[in-house]
Amino acid sequence: MMQTLTSEFVNVCKKPDAGGLLTDYREIIEAMNRSGTAALVGSLVCFVVFFSNVLLGASGMGVFIGDVAEMLMLLAASILFVIGVLAREAHETPDKA
């Protein structure tokens, strides 16, 4: 799993342009989207924001997002997590054609 993702990034980064540096980041973003990494990172960010809001509220320091926004944040984290897991599974499962 991690080996496949790492090898994709290594292959993308080995393609230098005329100046010797990779300036086209579209290939890296496409590799992240194919393996579901972008969705999983988005899920992690949403969950960290949600959890920090709950932690601040429980400690009595106040919250920075309201109840509805907190629910939507958790919903977004859940949806992004499912998308990331399904994309990663589809990426790792060999095609049966």
Backbone as a chain_set.jsonl record, in Angstrom:
{"seq": "MMQTLTSEFVNVCKKPDAGGLLTDYREIIEAMNRSGTAALVGSLVCFVVFFSNVLLGASGMGVFIGDVAEMLMLLAASILFVIGVLAREAHETPDKA", "coords": {"N": [[0.832, -1.173, 0.0], [1.697, 1.427, 1.013], [4.095, 1.341, -0.291], [3.39, 1.384, -3.006], [2.267, 3.946, -3.257], [4.491, 5.507, -2.553], [6.293, 4.796, -4.582], [4.971, 5.861, -6.805], [5.155, 8.639, -6.311], [7.924, 8.931, -6.369], [8.473, 8.23, -9.01], [7.124, 10.295, -10.344], [8.522, 12.529, -9.409], [11.009, 12.114, -10.52], [10.965, 13.073, -13.05], [12.398, 15.504, -14.532], [12.193, 18.956, -15.599], [13.263, 21.29, -18.13], [14.923, 22.914, -16.604], [15.818, 21.271, -14.649], [14.337, 20.917, -12.378], [11.223, 19.816, -11.026], [8.444, 21.419, -12.07], [5.808, 21.182, -12.65], [3.12, 20.517, -10.899], [0.812, 19.168, -11.236], [0.878, 16.44, -11.861], [1.651, 15.27, -9.451], [-0.525, 15.922, -7.831], [-2.52, 14.531, -9.2], [-1.621, 11.908, -8.749], [-1.968, 11.766, -5.996], [-4.754, 12.007, -5.857], [-5.571, 9.721, -7.222], [-4.868, 7.696, -5.455], [-6.37, 8.318, -3.246], [-5.366, 9.868, -1.229], [-5.616, 12.652, -0.923], [-8.301, 12.985, -0.153], [-8.267, 11.606, 2.267], [-6.483, 13.155, 3.765], [-7.92, 15.55, 3.841], [-10.099, 14.637, 5.336], [-8.823, 14.106, 7.759], [-8.04, 16.698, 8.516], [-10.551, 17.957, 8.819], [-11.555, 16.413, 10.943], [-9.714, 16.981, 12.973], [-10.206, 19.695, 13.388], [-12.871, 19.523, 14.274], [-12.511, 17.916, 16.6], [-10.796, 19.518, 18.141], [-12.482, 21.668, 18.629], [-14.466, 20.428, 20.194], [-12.863, 19.676, 22.355], [-12.0, 22.178, 23.351], [-14.488, 23.225, 24.097], [-15.233, 21.401, 26.085], [-13.334, 21.911, 28.008], [-14.069, 24.33, 28.93], [-13.236, 26.676, 27.769], [-14.544, 27.853, 25.724], [-16.084, 27.731, 22.451], [-15.224, 27.669, 18.955], [-16.696, 27.183, 16.702], [-20.138, 26.781, 15.884], [-22.983, 24.675, 16.886], [-24.325, 23.551, 14.633], [-22.437, 23.925, 12.599], [-20.419, 22.376, 13.674], [-21.563, 19.834, 13.509], [-21.764, 19.606, 10.713], [-19.063, 19.659, 10.091], [-18.164, 17.237, 11.167], [-19.691, 15.529, 9.588], [-18.597, 16.086, 7.056], [-15.98, 15.179, 7.499], [-16.466, 12.449, 7.828], [-17.582, 11.732, 5.321], [-15.472, 12.388, 3.559], [-13.575, 10.604, 4.547], [-14.699, 8.107, 3.879], [-14.726, 8.346, 1.074], [-11.95, 8.531, 0.61], [-11.031, 6.031, 1.581], [-12.41, 4.236, -0.109], [-11.379, 5.056, -2.595], [-8.669, 4.46, -2.237], [-8.83, 1.691, -1.919], [-9.842, 0.967, -4.42], [-7.717, 1.768, -5.953], [-5.7, 0.033, -5.185], [-6.695, -2.507, -5.693], [-6.423, -4.962, -8.124], [-7.398, -4.623, -11.562], [-10.059, -6.479, -12.931], [-10.431, -7.472, -15.835]], "CA": [[0.0, 0.0, 0.0], [2.545, 2.603, 1.103], [5.127, 1.183, -1.305], [2.83, 1.827, -4.28], [2.15, 5.404, -3.2], [5.843, 6.058, -2.561], [6.893, 4.614, -5.901], [4.35, 6.822, -7.712], [5.738, 9.954, -6.084], [9.317, 8.897, -6.822], [8.453, 8.267, -10.473], [6.717, 11.636, -10.766], [9.577, 13.49, -9.08], [12.202, 11.852, -11.334], [10.793, 13.683, -14.362], [12.779, 16.917, -14.465], [11.951, 19.773, -16.78], [14.508, 21.79, -18.727], [15.768, 23.505, -15.58], [16.27, 20.254, -13.714], [13.406, 20.801, -11.263], [9.842, 19.549, -11.424], [7.614, 22.593, -11.806], [4.422, 20.852, -12.924], [2.632, 19.769, -9.741], [-0.429, 18.475, -11.571], [1.09, 14.992, -11.799], [1.664, 14.885, -8.04], [-1.904, 16.011, -7.359], [-3.237, 13.407, -9.796], [-1.215, 10.69, -8.049], [-2.624, 11.785, -4.693], [-6.179, 11.764, -6.049], [-5.769, 8.328, -7.608], [-4.727, 6.807, -4.307], [-7.278, 8.735, -2.193], [-4.648, 10.557, -0.169], [-6.16, 14.006, -0.727], [-9.538, 12.866, 0.623], [-7.924, 11.206, 3.642], [-5.897, 14.322, 4.435], [-9.053, 16.442, 4.113], [-10.845, 14.046, 6.449], [-8.049, 14.316, 8.984], [-8.12, 18.121, 8.862], [-11.906, 18.204, 9.337], [-11.709, 15.779, 12.249], [-8.899, 17.719, 13.944], [-10.957, 20.921, 13.716], [-14.01, 19.09, 15.091], [-12.059, 17.446, 17.909], [-10.28, 20.647, 18.916], [-13.645, 22.43, 19.073], [-15.053, 19.68, 21.309], [-11.924, 19.754, 23.476], [-12.078, 23.527, 23.921], [-15.786, 23.354, 24.756], [-15.252, 20.593, 27.299], [-12.454, 22.514, 29.007], [-14.68, 25.567, 29.392], [-12.583, 27.835, 27.155], [-15.401, 28.367, 24.658], [-15.974, 27.045, 21.166], [-15.033, 28.596, 17.848], [-17.749, 26.945, 15.715], [-21.41, 26.462, 16.531], [-23.453, 23.29, 16.879], [-24.618, 23.097, 13.275], [-21.159, 23.856, 11.892], [-19.703, 21.23, 14.232], [-22.168, 18.643, 12.913], [-21.366, 19.576, 9.313], [-17.637, 19.33, 10.06], [-18.063, 15.795, 11.387], [-20.245, 14.902, 8.398], [-17.598, 16.222, 5.992], [-14.875, 14.275, 7.822], [-16.919, 11.082, 7.567], [-17.734, 11.538, 3.878], [-14.139, 12.379, 2.97], [-12.914, 9.369, 4.944], [-15.254, 7.022, 3.055], [-14.214, 8.549, -0.285], [-10.529, 8.184, 0.602], [-10.856, 4.589, 1.749], [-12.863, 3.58, -1.335], [-10.42, 5.362, -3.657], [-7.453, 3.693, -1.985], [-9.129, 0.295, -2.196], [-9.944, 0.823, -5.874], [-6.371, 1.951, -6.497], [-4.863, -1.124, -4.845], [-7.284, -3.718, -6.221], [-6.141, -5.11, -9.554], [-8.578, -4.654, -12.434], [-10.427, -7.797, -13.452], [-11.059, -7.219, -17.134]], "C": [[0.881, 1.242, 0.0], [3.643, 2.541, 0.052], [4.639, 1.688, -2.658], [2.749, 3.34, -4.33], [3.524, 6.048, -3.282], [6.466, 5.935, -3.939], [6.271, 5.556, -6.929], [4.961, 8.203, -7.551], [7.182, 10.009, -6.558], [9.356, 8.973, -8.34], [8.068, 9.64, -10.997], [7.845, 12.63, -10.533], [10.85, 13.264, -9.879], [12.11, 12.486, -12.71], [11.156, 15.161, -14.298], [12.388, 17.658, -15.738], [13.295, 20.291, -17.279], [15.457, 22.365, -17.682], [16.257, 22.504, -14.552], [15.349, 20.072, -12.517], [12.005, 20.549, -11.793], [8.993, 20.762, -11.066], [6.148, 22.312, -12.049], [3.906, 19.951, -11.807], [1.341, 19.02, -10.034], [-0.283, 16.964, -11.481], [1.095, 14.497, -10.357], [0.249, 14.899, -7.482], [-2.734, 14.873, -7.93], [-2.888, 12.093, -9.106], [-1.862, 10.626, -6.667], [-4.104, 11.482, -4.824], [-6.457, 10.316, -6.433], [-5.719, 7.411, -6.409], [-5.623, 7.219, -3.136], [-6.619, 9.514, -1.07], [-5.224, 11.938, 0.118], [-7.434, 13.96, 0.115], [-9.242, 12.477, 2.068], [-7.297, 12.346, 4.427], [-6.99, 15.335, 4.774], [-9.896, 15.948, 5.268], [-10.122, 14.28, 7.771], [-8.125, 15.769, 9.443], [-9.494, 18.449, 9.454], [-12.077, 17.617, 10.733], [-10.893, 16.497, 13.319], [-9.606, 19.012, 14.354], [-12.141, 20.579, 14.615], [-13.56, 18.721, 16.5], [-11.507, 18.59, 18.762], [-11.418, 21.531, 19.415], [-14.315, 21.749, 20.264], [-14.162, 19.782, 22.544], [-11.959, 21.122, 24.145], [-13.397, 23.741, 24.651], [-15.845, 22.587, 26.057], [-14.376, 21.192, 28.395], [-12.982, 23.848, 29.516], [-14.07, 26.819, 28.798], [-13.429, 28.461, 26.057], [-15.152, 27.609, 23.368], [-15.802, 28.066, 20.058], [-15.966, 28.304, 16.676], [-19.004, 26.497, 16.459], [-21.799, 24.999, 16.375], [-23.674, 22.756, 15.463], [-23.326, 22.963, 12.472], [-20.324, 22.676, 12.392], [-20.237, 19.925, 13.639], [-21.77, 18.507, 11.442], [-19.89, 19.225, 9.149], [-17.427, 17.831, 10.244], [-18.618, 15.028, 10.191], [-19.24, 14.944, 7.242], [-16.416, 15.286, 6.241], [-15.254, 12.831, 7.51], [-17.012, 10.799, 6.075], [-16.372, 11.487, 3.195], [-13.371, 11.109, 3.325], [-13.398, 8.193, 4.092], [-14.746, 7.139, 1.623], [-12.752, 8.134, -0.374], [-10.281, 6.691, 0.71], [-11.276, 3.843, 0.485], [-11.91, 3.841, -2.501], [-9.136, 4.569, -3.472], [-7.664, 2.212, -2.279], [-9.221, 0.054, -3.698], [-8.577, 0.929, -6.523], [-5.516, 0.711, -6.288], [-5.404, -2.44, -5.388], [-6.985, -3.837, -7.705], [-7.437, -5.2, -10.362], [-8.801, -6.069, -12.94], [-11.178, -7.597, -14.761], [-11.116, -8.472, -17.972]], "O": [[0.811, 2.038, -0.937], [4.079, 3.578, -0.446], [5.387, 2.347, -3.381], [3.12, 3.953, -5.332], [3.706, 7.031, -4.001], [7.104, 6.874, -4.415], [6.965, 6.01, -7.838], [5.254, 8.87, -8.542], [7.619, 11.028, -7.094], [10.176, 9.698, -8.903], [8.628, 10.102, -11.991], [8.094, 13.488, -11.379], [11.704, 14.149, -9.914], [13.077, 12.443, -13.47], [10.288, 15.992, -14.032], [12.27, 17.064, -16.81], [14.345, 19.78, -16.889], [16.674, 22.308, -17.859], [17.038, 22.86, -13.67], [15.559, 19.161, -11.716], [11.647, 21.011, -12.876], [8.841, 21.093, -9.89], [5.306, 23.133, -11.686], [4.218, 18.76, -11.772], [0.829, 18.309, -9.168], [-1.217, 16.276, -11.069], [0.59, 13.41, -10.077], [-0.138, 13.992, -6.745], [-3.566, 14.303, -7.224], [-3.764, 11.253, -8.898], [-2.259, 9.551, -6.218], [-4.661, 10.772, -3.988], [-7.465, 9.746, -6.016], [-6.465, 6.434, -6.353], [-5.635, 6.529, -2.117], [-7.258, 9.791, -0.055], [-5.31, 12.348, 1.275], [-7.627, 14.798, 0.996], [-9.895, 12.966, 2.99], [-7.549, 12.489, 5.624], [-6.991, 15.912, 5.861], [-10.359, 16.74, 6.09], [-10.745, 14.613, 8.779], [-8.262, 16.035, 10.637], [-9.588, 19.137, 10.47], [-12.674, 18.246, 11.606], [-11.341, 16.609, 14.46], [-9.604, 19.379, 15.529], [-12.387, 21.266, 15.606], [-14.158, 19.163, 17.481], [-11.729, 18.623, 19.972], [-11.331, 22.087, 20.51], [-14.69, 22.412, 21.231], [-14.659, 19.957, 23.656], [-11.948, 21.214, 25.373], [-13.424, 24.369, 25.709], [-16.435, 23.054, 27.03], [-14.647, 20.999, 29.58], [-12.407, 24.434, 30.434], [-14.353, 27.921, 29.267], [-13.06, 29.503, 25.515], [-14.136, 26.931, 23.214], [-16.202, 29.219, 20.216], [-16.029, 29.1, 15.739], [-18.924, 25.906, 17.535], [-21.055, 24.195, 15.813], [-23.259, 21.644, 15.14], [-23.148, 21.986, 11.744], [-19.604, 22.05, 11.614], [-19.467, 19.024, 13.308], [-21.471, 17.405, 10.981], [-19.51, 18.568, 8.18], [-16.606, 17.226, 9.555], [-18.076, 13.987, 9.819], [-19.059, 13.953, 6.535], [-15.906, 14.668, 5.306], [-14.438, 12.077, 6.982], [-16.57, 9.747, 5.613], [-16.142, 10.631, 2.34], [-12.607, 10.593, 2.509], [-12.594, 7.38, 3.637], [-14.374, 6.133, 1.018], [-12.354, 7.461, -1.325], [-9.424, 6.146, 0.014], [-10.584, 2.923, 0.049], [-11.659, 2.945, -3.308], [-8.574, 4.062, -4.443], [-6.78, 1.553, -2.825], [-8.727, -0.959, -4.193], [-8.303, 0.264, -7.523], [-4.69, 0.379, -7.139], [-4.646, -3.399, -5.532], [-7.263, -2.912, -8.468], [-8.432, -5.769, -9.913], [-7.861, -6.765, -13.325], [-12.408, -7.56, -14.787], [-11.614, -8.44, -19.098]]}, "num_chains": 1, "name": "protein.A"}
